[in-house]
Amino acid sequence: MSKPIVAIVGRPNVGKSTLFNQIGKKRVSIVDDMPGVTRDRIYLDAEWLNHEFTMIDTGGIELDESNHILKSMREQAQIAMEEADVILFLVDGRAGMTTADEEVAHLLRSTKKPVILAVNKIDSPQREADCYEFYSLGLGDPIPISASNAMNLGDLLDAIVKTFPEKEATEEDPDEIHIAVIGRPNVGKSSIVNKILGEDRVIVSDIPGTTRDAIDTHFTKDDIRYTLIDTAGMRRRGKIDEPVERYSVMRTLRAVDRADVVLMMINAAEGITEQDKKIAGYAHESGKGVVIVVNKWDIFPEKDDKSTLRFTDDLRDELGFLQYAPVLYTSALTGQRVNRVTELVRYVAEQQALRIKTSILNELIRDAVAVNPPPMHRGRQLKILFMTQVDIKPPKFIIFVNDPDLMHFSYLRFIENRLREQFGFEGTPIRLIVRKRKEEEDE
């Protein structure tokens, strides 16, 4: 079951990004500072009262700055109504109710989605009277908050998670590999799905935004069962006039959550864009296996025998956090190398599920320390006591040390590289957690 998506909707300067960042301080997902992960985030994974969810800042979906505020808000609300599970409507208590607030409230009242009304900039209990006029929006009891100082943030999160449906137990085949096909519009997602399946199971069109919903397709190849999730659905056509790639995020996140391995598709003729980085970054941070598929290679301009090497170098530079992901050059139109997709997916799924014995890991650590001893920090030496694997999909390791503060990120990267050299882990991120050993704490 994918995590619920909560979209923040509201006028500019009501505090959407402030609230988004404040909730982000509570986030439990791993933040990766590797080069290439875009810093212009519009999503975060969060947890409250054992409920995991994804929050979207619709103000970051790059609406046209020339848009009138009301038109822009309507578009944000429309996106949220179509794609989110819960809509958080944020208004400004200090500025009071505006025509734009009333128009968007009218739109939101027509949706079947839960809507939470939060009145921001209520910095003290004395200002709670500023909330009263917002009752007339007809969206239930407004929740007074201050995003800047986190006042009543817990009450707001309580109200949000109460709207989530009960978790249903789903019976899934543990051996079946779920593949999410992700990327910007018109990179050939539906076409490659059809080629993989060998039949036209998904409507294909050159018009971005043709696919309306994510479509699950089950198939078997070489006795391995797969589920293909085609995530080309970006919006319902005719509802939004802006370029559709800006609205791809919500459905992409939902599909990635459900996947084991992600096919990150890149348009060879257009190269790597910021939107590609955002989409790929979420797959990486979610711990999914990744295969980078450079599609439309048949129309790549001025190809020579070094083109793939140069393009791969560019990929590694631009998507520095996906150094581990294999790259496949395809043409969904001609079928070039498409037959290798499931082979690579199966291989990456196996790499994600690798388990390494603790004794073998500690041999690796001893060798690594002998080759490259941990550097001194403020006159103290980091001691790595032992390492053990605690999880798969993605592989997760705990490194017990004398003092976690002495572990530099560059030395962690060195350990990760040794793990990859020794055991592969191709196509999967690796999680390394540094902890102080209890015996050290008691000394």
PANUTOR-764707 format. One record per residue (C-alpha): x, y, z; residue number from 1; residue in one letter. Coordinates in Angstrom, 2 decimals, decimal comma. Example, Ala and Ser with C-alpha at 12.3 -4.5 7.8 and 13.67 -1.06 7.14 Angstrom:
<pts>
((12,30 -4,50 7,80) 1 'A');
((13,67 -1,06 7,14) 2 'S');
</pts>
This chain:
<pts>
((0,00 0,00 0,00) 1 'M');
((1,46 3,37 -0,99) 2 'S');
((1,82 6,19 1,50) 3 'K');
((-1,02 8,76 1,58) 4 'P');
((-0,22 12,03 -0,22) 5 'I');
((-1,03 15,31 1,53) 6 'V');
((-0,98 18,41 -0,71) 7 'A');
((-0,66 21,94 0,67) 8 'I');
((-2,75 24,48 -1,25) 9 'V');
((-2,93 28,23 -0,65) 10 'G');
((-2,15 31,75 -1,83) 11 'R');
((1,46 32,93 -2,12) 12 'P');
((2,99 34,16 1,15) 13 'N');
((0,52 32,40 3,44) 14 'V');
((3,38 30,22 4,74) 15 'G');
((3,09 27,02 2,68) 16 'K');
((6,85 26,55 2,38) 17 'S');
((7,43 27,52 6,03) 18 'T');
((4,93 24,87 7,15) 19 'L');
((6,39 22,35 4,70) 20 'F');
((9,89 22,93 6,10) 21 'N');
((8,67 22,86 9,70) 22 'Q');
((7,07 19,45 9,19) 23 'I');
((10,23 18,47 7,34) 24 'G');
((12,16 18,83 10,59) 25 'K');
((10,14 15,86 11,85) 26 'K');
((10,87 13,78 8,77) 27 'R');
((12,21 10,29 9,16) 28 'V');
((13,39 9,65 5,63) 29 'S');
((17,13 9,82 5,01) 30 'I');
((18,31 13,14 3,61) 31 'V');
((21,09 12,66 1,10) 32 'D');
((23,55 15,48 0,47) 33 'D');
((25,21 13,74 -2,46) 34 'M');
((25,84 15,85 -5,55) 35 'P');
((23,02 15,88 -8,05) 36 'G');
((20,06 15,60 -5,67) 37 'V');
((18,06 18,71 -6,43) 38 'T');
((17,72 21,04 -3,47) 39 'R');
((14,47 22,47 -4,83) 40 'D');
((12,28 19,99 -3,00) 41 'R');
((8,53 19,93 -3,35) 42 'I');
((7,95 16,72 -1,38) 43 'Y');
((9,01 15,16 1,89) 44 'L');
((8,34 11,86 3,58) 45 'D');
((7,12 12,25 7,14) 46 'A');
((5,74 10,18 10,00) 47 'E');
((3,30 11,09 12,74) 48 'W');
((1,83 8,69 15,31) 49 'L');
((3,15 5,71 13,32) 50 'N');
((1,47 6,99 10,15) 51 'H');
((3,81 7,48 7,21) 52 'E');
((2,81 9,95 4,52) 53 'F');
((4,21 12,12 1,74) 54 'T');
((3,65 15,87 1,82) 55 'M');
((3,65 17,95 -1,37) 56 'I');
((4,23 21,71 -1,47) 57 'D');
((2,11 22,66 -4,49) 58 'T');
((3,73 26,09 -4,46) 59 'G');
((6,86 24,33 -5,68) 60 'G');
((5,23 22,80 -8,75) 61 'I');
((6,56 25,70 -10,83) 62 'E');
((3,32 27,39 -11,79) 63 'L');
((3,82 30,16 -14,33) 64 'D');
((4,83 33,32 -12,47) 65 'E');
((2,83 35,41 -14,91) 66 'S');
((-0,36 33,66 -13,78) 67 'N');
((-2,90 35,64 -11,85) 68 'H');
((-2,93 34,52 -8,21) 69 'I');
((-6,49 33,19 -8,37) 70 'L');
((-5,83 31,22 -11,57) 71 'K');
((-2,65 29,80 -10,04) 72 'S');
((-4,50 28,75 -6,88) 73 'M');
((-7,25 27,09 -8,87) 74 'R');
((-4,63 25,05 -10,72) 75 'E');
((-2,96 24,04 -7,44) 76 'Q');
((-6,33 23,00 -6,02) 77 'A');
((-7,19 21,05 -9,18) 78 'Q');
((-3,92 19,13 -9,01) 79 'I');
((-4,50 18,34 -5,34) 80 'A');
((-8,12 17,29 -5,94) 81 'M');
((-7,08 14,85 -8,65) 82 'E');
((-3,89 13,39 -7,22) 83 'E');
((-3,72 13,87 -3,42) 84 'A');
((-5,43 11,80 -0,74) 85 'D');
((-5,76 14,75 1,65) 86 'V');
((-5,80 18,49 0,87) 87 'I');
((-4,38 20,94 3,42) 88 'L');
((-5,81 24,39 2,63) 89 'F');
((-3,62 27,05 4,24) 90 'L');
((-4,89 30,61 4,72) 91 'V');
((-3,40 33,73 6,32) 92 'D');
((-5,10 34,72 9,60) 93 'G');
((-3,22 37,99 9,77) 94 'R');
((-4,30 39,14 6,29) 95 'A');
((-7,86 37,82 6,67) 96 'G');
((-10,08 36,09 4,14) 97 'M');
((-9,71 37,02 0,47) 98 'T');
((-11,69 36,45 -2,71) 99 'T');
((-9,09 33,90 -3,79) 100 'A');
((-9,61 31,96 -0,56) 101 'D');
((-13,38 31,89 -1,14) 102 'E');
((-13,02 30,78 -4,76) 103 'E');
((-10,67 27,93 -3,90) 104 'V');
((-12,83 26,88 -0,93) 105 'A');
((-15,79 26,64 -3,32) 106 'H');
((-13,71 24,38 -5,56) 107 'L');
((-12,53 22,22 -2,67) 108 'L');
((-16,05 21,74 -1,29) 109 'R');
((-16,90 19,86 -4,49) 110 'S');
((-14,19 17,26 -4,01) 111 'T');
((-14,66 13,93 -2,29) 112 'K');
((-11,20 14,24 -0,74) 113 'K');
((-10,73 15,19 2,94) 114 'P');
((-9,90 18,89 3,30) 115 'V');
((-8,12 20,30 6,38) 116 'I');
((-8,39 24,09 6,83) 117 'L');
((-5,42 25,63 8,68) 118 'A');
((-5,21 29,33 9,57) 119 'V');
((-1,56 30,37 9,69) 120 'N');
((0,21 33,25 11,46) 121 'K');
((-1,79 32,81 14,66) 122 'I');
((1,25 33,44 16,83) 123 'D');
((-0,48 33,53 20,22) 124 'S');
((-3,75 32,37 21,84) 125 'P');
((-4,89 36,00 21,83) 126 'Q');
((-4,95 35,97 18,02) 127 'R');
((-7,20 32,91 17,72) 128 'E');
((-10,18 35,21 17,16) 129 'A');
((-8,66 35,86 13,71) 130 'D');
((-9,81 32,35 12,76) 131 'C');
((-13,53 32,97 13,17) 132 'Y');
((-14,23 34,52 9,77) 133 'E');
((-12,85 31,40 8,05) 134 'F');
((-15,75 29,30 9,37) 135 'Y');
((-17,78 30,84 6,52) 136 'S');
((-15,65 28,90 3,99) 137 'L');
((-17,68 25,81 4,88) 138 'G');
((-14,67 23,53 5,31) 139 'L');
((-15,18 22,60 8,94) 140 'G');
((-13,35 23,90 11,99) 141 'D');
((-10,28 25,95 11,09) 142 'P');
((-7,13 24,92 12,96) 143 'I');
((-5,10 27,91 14,19) 144 'P');
((-1,36 27,40 13,71) 145 'I');
((1,88 29,29 13,47) 146 'S');
((4,15 27,62 10,93) 147 'A');
((7,10 29,80 11,89) 148 'S');
((7,19 28,68 15,53) 149 'N');
((5,42 25,30 15,17) 150 'A');
((2,49 26,32 17,39) 151 'M');
((-0,33 23,74 17,22) 152 'N');
((1,65 21,73 14,66) 153 'L');
((0,81 18,55 16,57) 154 'G');
((-2,92 19,33 16,45) 155 'D');
((-2,68 19,88 12,70) 156 'L');
((-0,83 16,60 12,13) 157 'L');
((-3,37 14,79 14,35) 158 'D');
((-6,17 16,09 12,14) 159 'A');
((-4,33 15,05 8,99) 160 'I');
((-3,59 11,45 10,02) 161 'V');
((-7,19 10,97 11,25) 162 'K');
((-8,30 11,24 7,62) 163 'T');
((-6,07 8,36 6,47) 164 'F');
((-7,84 5,09 5,66) 165 'P');
((-7,20 2,05 7,79) 166 'E');
((-4,27 0,03 6,53) 167 'K');
((-5,48 -3,02 4,69) 168 'E');
((-3,54 -6,25 4,64) 169 'A');
((-2,73 -7,03 1,05) 170 'T');
((-1,79 -10,47 -0,16) 171 'E');
((1,09 -10,06 -2,58) 172 'E');
((3,37 -12,66 -4,03) 173 'D');
((6,71 -12,05 -2,26) 174 'P');
((8,58 -13,36 -5,31) 175 'D');
((6,85 -11,00 -7,75) 176 'E');
((8,95 -8,00 -8,81) 177 'I');
((7,08 -4,70 -9,00) 178 'H');
((8,48 -2,29 -11,61) 179 'I');
((7,57 1,41 -11,75) 180 'A');
((8,22 3,09 -15,09) 181 'V');
((8,90 6,74 -14,26) 182 'I');
((10,11 9,87 -16,01) 183 'G');
((8,92 13,05 -17,62) 184 'R');
((6,08 13,02 -20,17) 185 'P');
((6,83 11,84 -23,69) 186 'N');
((10,04 9,96 -22,91) 187 'V');
((8,44 6,75 -24,15) 188 'G');
((7,14 5,15 -20,94) 189 'K');
((3,99 3,66 -22,45) 190 'S');
((5,88 2,59 -25,57) 191 'S');
((8,50 0,69 -23,62) 192 'I');
((5,80 -0,96 -21,51) 193 'V');
((4,19 -2,20 -24,73) 194 'N');
((7,51 -3,49 -26,08) 195 'K');
((8,25 -5,32 -22,83) 196 'I');
((4,82 -6,93 -22,89) 197 'L');
((4,99 -7,64 -26,59) 198 'G');
((1,52 -6,29 -27,17) 199 'E');
((-0,35 -2,98 -27,08) 200 'D');
((-1,66 -3,19 -23,52) 201 'R');
((-1,29 0,57 -22,91) 202 'V');
((-2,47 3,38 -25,21) 203 'I');
((0,54 5,05 -26,84) 204 'V');
((0,54 8,62 -28,12) 205 'S');
((3,04 11,38 -28,85) 206 'D');
((0,86 13,82 -26,91) 207 'I');
((2,24 14,32 -23,36) 208 'P');
((-0,31 13,42 -20,71) 209 'G');
((-2,21 10,77 -22,69) 210 'T');
((-2,15 8,12 -19,98) 211 'T');
((-4,73 9,06 -17,37) 212 'R');
((-4,08 6,59 -14,58) 213 'D');
((-1,31 4,31 -13,41) 214 'A');
((-2,04 0,88 -14,88) 215 'I');
((-0,79 -2,35 -13,29) 216 'D');
((0,00 -5,15 -15,72) 217 'T');
((1,09 -8,60 -14,55) 218 'H');
((3,25 -10,82 -16,74) 219 'F');
((5,71 -13,70 -16,49) 220 'T');
((9,05 -14,02 -18,24) 221 'K');
((11,60 -16,82 -17,78) 222 'D');
((9,48 -18,12 -14,86) 223 'D');
((9,78 -14,80 -13,02) 224 'I');
((6,55 -12,92 -12,22) 225 'R');
((6,49 -9,13 -12,69) 226 'Y');
((4,02 -6,31 -12,18) 227 'T');
((4,55 -3,28 -14,44) 228 'L');
((3,24 0,03 -13,14) 229 'I');
((2,97 2,52 -16,01) 230 'D');
((3,10 5,94 -14,35) 231 'T');
((2,64 8,05 -17,44) 232 'A');
((-0,60 9,42 -15,94) 233 'G');
((0,21 13,03 -15,08) 234 'M');
((-3,21 14,66 -15,11) 235 'R');
((-6,67 14,36 -16,61) 236 'R');
((-6,50 16,04 -19,99) 237 'R');
((-8,29 19,31 -20,42) 238 'G');
((-8,24 20,15 -16,70) 239 'K');
((-4,87 21,92 -16,58) 240 'I');
((-3,40 24,08 -19,32) 241 'D');
((0,15 24,31 -17,99) 242 'E');
((2,91 21,98 -19,30) 243 'P');
((2,06 18,57 -17,84) 244 'V');
((5,54 17,59 -16,72) 245 'E');
((5,19 19,98 -13,80) 246 'R');
((2,35 17,90 -12,42) 247 'Y');
((3,94 14,49 -12,72) 248 'S');
((5,21 14,37 -9,18) 249 'V');
((2,28 13,04 -7,15) 250 'M');
((1,52 9,97 -9,25) 251 'R');
((5,20 9,26 -9,65) 252 'T');
((5,72 9,24 -5,87) 253 'L');
((2,78 6,92 -5,36) 254 'R');
((4,06 4,46 -7,98) 255 'A');
((7,63 4,54 -6,64) 256 'V');
((6,34 3,69 -3,15) 257 'D');
((4,74 0,52 -4,54) 258 'R');
((7,74 -0,58 -6,61) 259 'A');
((10,73 -2,82 -5,94) 260 'D');
((12,70 -1,58 -8,95) 261 'V');
((12,27 1,68 -10,84) 262 'V');
((12,95 2,23 -14,54) 263 'L');
((14,11 5,85 -14,60) 264 'M');
((13,57 6,89 -18,21) 265 'M');
((15,56 9,69 -19,84) 266 'I');
((14,90 11,20 -23,27) 267 'N');
((18,22 10,79 -25,13) 268 'A');
((17,47 13,67 -27,49) 269 'A');
((16,75 16,11 -24,64) 270 'E');
((19,30 15,04 -22,04) 271 'G');
((18,96 15,31 -18,25) 272 'I');
((16,66 17,98 -16,84) 273 'T');
((15,91 19,31 -13,34) 274 'E');
((12,62 17,42 -13,40) 275 'Q');
((14,54 14,20 -14,08) 276 'D');
((16,65 14,92 -10,97) 277 'K');
((13,56 15,43 -8,82) 278 'K');
((11,93 12,20 -9,98) 279 'I');
((15,13 10,13 -9,73) 280 'A');
((15,98 11,66 -6,37) 281 'G');
((12,75 10,38 -4,86) 282 'Y');
((13,41 6,85 -6,09) 283 'A');
((16,90 7,00 -4,58) 284 'H');
((15,73 8,37 -1,23) 285 'E');
((12,94 5,78 -1,08) 286 'S');
((15,55 3,03 -1,25) 287 'G');
((14,32 1,53 -4,50) 288 'K');
((16,36 -0,35 -7,03) 289 'G');
((17,03 1,81 -10,09) 290 'V');
((17,79 1,07 -13,74) 291 'V');
((18,40 4,18 -15,86) 292 'I');
((16,86 3,71 -19,30) 293 'V');
((18,03 6,22 -21,92) 294 'V');
((15,27 5,94 -24,51) 295 'N');
((15,00 7,25 -28,10) 296 'K');
((18,67 6,39 -28,62) 297 'W');
((17,85 5,76 -32,29) 298 'D');
((17,34 9,52 -32,83) 299 'I');
((20,27 10,74 -30,74) 300 'F');
((21,98 13,39 -32,92) 301 'P');
((25,46 12,93 -34,37) 302 'E');
((26,13 9,53 -32,81) 303 'K');
((29,58 7,97 -32,91) 304 'D');
((31,31 5,06 -31,16) 305 'D');
((31,95 7,22 -28,06) 306 'K');
((28,42 8,64 -27,68) 307 'S');
((27,28 6,18 -25,01) 308 'T');
((30,44 6,78 -22,96) 309 'L');
((30,00 10,55 -23,10) 310 'R');
((26,29 10,36 -22,26) 311 'F');
((26,97 8,01 -19,35) 312 'T');
((29,61 10,43 -18,02) 313 'D');
((27,04 13,23 -18,20) 314 'D');
((24,52 11,06 -16,37) 315 'L');
((27,00 10,32 -13,59) 316 'R');
((27,76 14,03 -13,26) 317 'D');
((24,15 15,20 -13,26) 318 'E');
((22,72 12,30 -11,24) 319 'L');
((25,65 11,87 -8,88) 320 'G');
((23,48 10,08 -6,30) 321 'F');
((22,77 7,26 -8,80) 322 'L');
((26,36 6,17 -9,40) 323 'Q');
((25,27 2,63 -8,56) 324 'Y');
((22,49 2,42 -11,19) 325 'A');
((23,12 0,48 -14,42) 326 'P');
((22,42 2,39 -17,65) 327 'V');
((20,64 0,88 -20,65) 328 'L');
((20,35 2,61 -24,05) 329 'Y');
((17,10 1,70 -25,79) 330 'T');
((14,66 2,59 -28,52) 331 'S');
((11,09 1,67 -27,69) 332 'A');
((10,23 2,46 -31,31) 333 'L');
((12,62 -0,07 -32,86) 334 'T');
((12,86 -2,41 -29,87) 335 'G');
((16,63 -1,88 -29,56) 336 'Q');
((17,86 -3,50 -26,30) 337 'R');
((14,35 -3,52 -24,78) 338 'V');
((14,73 -7,28 -24,31) 339 'N');
((17,45 -6,53 -21,71) 340 'R');
((15,14 -4,52 -19,44) 341 'V');
((13,64 -7,42 -17,49) 342 'T');
((17,06 -9,09 -17,28) 343 'E');
((18,49 -5,97 -15,60) 344 'L');
((15,43 -5,55 -13,37) 345 'V');
((15,76 -9,14 -12,15) 346 'R');
((19,47 -8,64 -11,48) 347 'Y');
((18,87 -5,41 -9,52) 348 'V');
((16,08 -7,06 -7,49) 349 'A');
((18,52 -9,83 -6,55) 350 'E');
((21,15 -7,25 -5,56) 351 'Q');
((18,60 -5,48 -3,35) 352 'Q');
((17,87 -8,70 -1,51) 353 'A');
((21,52 -9,66 -0,85) 354 'L');
((22,35 -10,62 2,74) 355 'R');
((25,96 -10,70 3,90) 356 'I');
((27,04 -12,65 6,99) 357 'K');
((28,32 -10,56 9,89) 358 'T');
((31,60 -12,50 9,98) 359 'S');
((32,26 -11,66 6,31) 360 'I');
((31,36 -8,01 6,86) 361 'L');
((33,82 -7,75 9,73) 362 'N');
((36,58 -9,25 7,60) 363 'E');
((35,86 -6,50 5,09) 364 'L');
((35,97 -3,84 7,83) 365 'I');
((39,31 -5,13 9,14) 366 'R');
((40,80 -5,06 5,64) 367 'D');
((39,37 -1,59 4,94) 368 'A');
((40,79 -0,15 8,16) 369 'V');
((44,17 -1,72 7,44) 370 'A');
((44,27 -0,18 3,95) 371 'V');
((42,85 3,20 5,00) 372 'N');
((42,81 3,85 8,77) 373 'P');
((40,10 6,27 9,97) 374 'P');
((41,45 9,83 10,25) 375 'P');
((42,03 11,50 13,62) 376 'M');
((39,53 14,16 14,66) 377 'H');
((40,40 16,64 17,42) 378 'R');
((43,06 14,30 18,67) 379 'G');
((40,69 11,31 18,89) 380 'R');
((40,75 8,16 16,78) 381 'Q');
((37,59 6,59 15,38) 382 'L');
((37,40 2,88 16,23) 383 'K');
((35,12 0,68 14,16) 384 'I');
((34,13 -2,20 16,42) 385 'L');
((31,95 -4,26 14,07) 386 'F');
((29,31 -4,08 11,35) 387 'M');
((26,16 -6,11 10,77) 388 'T');
((23,40 -6,14 8,15) 389 'Q');
((19,92 -5,52 9,56) 390 'V');
((17,69 -5,25 6,49) 391 'D');
((17,30 -5,66 2,73) 392 'I');
((15,45 -3,71 0,02) 393 'K');
((17,53 -1,59 0,38) 394 'P');
((20,47 -3,28 2,14) 395 'P');
((20,94 -1,61 5,52) 396 'K');
((23,99 -1,94 7,75) 397 'F');
((24,75 -0,78 11,28) 398 'I');
((28,35 0,17 12,04) 399 'I');
((29,17 0,15 15,76) 400 'F');
((31,91 2,57 16,74) 401 'V');
((33,44 4,14 19,84) 402 'N');
((32,03 7,60 19,00) 403 'D');
((29,64 8,29 16,07) 404 'P');
((30,70 11,95 16,00) 405 'D');
((34,14 10,87 14,81) 406 'L');
((32,74 9,24 11,66) 407 'M');
((33,24 11,57 8,67) 408 'H');
((30,91 11,22 5,69) 409 'F');
((33,91 10,66 3,40) 410 'S');
((34,95 7,61 5,42) 411 'Y');
((31,38 6,28 5,25) 412 'L');
((31,56 6,68 1,49) 413 'R');
((34,84 4,72 1,53) 414 'F');
((33,13 1,87 3,41) 415 'I');
((30,21 1,93 0,96) 416 'E');
((32,62 1,73 -1,96) 417 'N');
((34,35 -1,28 -0,39) 418 'R');
((30,99 -2,98 0,08) 419 'L');
((30,14 -2,42 -3,57) 420 'R');
((33,57 -3,59 -4,77) 421 'E');
((33,28 -6,77 -2,73) 422 'Q');
((29,61 -7,70 -3,09) 423 'F');
((28,18 -5,66 -5,99) 424 'G');
((24,89 -4,19 -4,78) 425 'F');
((24,49 -2,84 -8,31) 426 'E');
((21,34 -0,84 -8,87) 427 'G');
((20,48 -0,39 -5,20) 428 'T');
((21,21 2,31 -2,66) 429 'P');
((22,93 1,24 0,56) 430 'I');
((21,99 2,58 3,99) 431 'R');
((24,82 2,89 6,54) 432 'L');
((23,84 3,72 10,13) 433 'I');
((26,54 4,60 12,67) 434 'V');
((25,88 3,77 16,32) 435 'R');
((27,76 3,77 19,56) 436 'K');
((28,25 0,32 21,04) 437 'R');
((26,49 -0,13 24,38) 438 'K');
((29,64 -1,34 26,11) 439 'E');
((31,28 1,94 25,08) 440 'E');
((28,33 3,92 26,47) 441 'E');
((28,63 2,18 29,86) 442 'D');
((32,34 2,88 30,25) 443 'E');
</pts>
